[in-house]
């Protein structure tokens, strides 16, 4: 990320928007997680978001490579606010992103960085839909299933 932010700014003519959108969900009851799964979820979700904020702030704040402010959007999840069975650790990572978002917004304002920081809390797809998809398609389970088009009634 340390090299990606300046490269993006150079090739695109500026850097004023970052969307932190990453997460790993490994479902398990609270009593049965694997340490490797916990590390993976924390590193991708919380550490990845923290590093994104770090490099965005450094580039967007006054005196930074972009130096004209900007916006960071962190993607959390409704799982940060509602207790869903079997995804307690995923919920914990998304709660961490929620807290990082609030603290980063407060720090940016206090320090005069001119960087807005906001969070989005999308819902979860139905479990039956996610688990019924072929294994190769499960990686993109964040999108909602297709909806039937609405047809106006002739009445």
LINCOR-V700434 format. One record per helix or strand of 3 or more residues. SS is the DSSP state (H for helix, E for strand). FROM is the first residue (numbers start at 1). LEN is the number of residues. If there is no record, write none. Layout:
BEGIN
ss-><SS;SS>
from-><FROM;FROM>
len-><LEN;LEN>
END
This chain:
BEGIN
ss-><H;E;H;H;E;H;H;E;H;H>
from-><2;17;30;35;70;78;88;115;127;135>
len-><11;4;3;26;6;3;24;6;6;6>
END
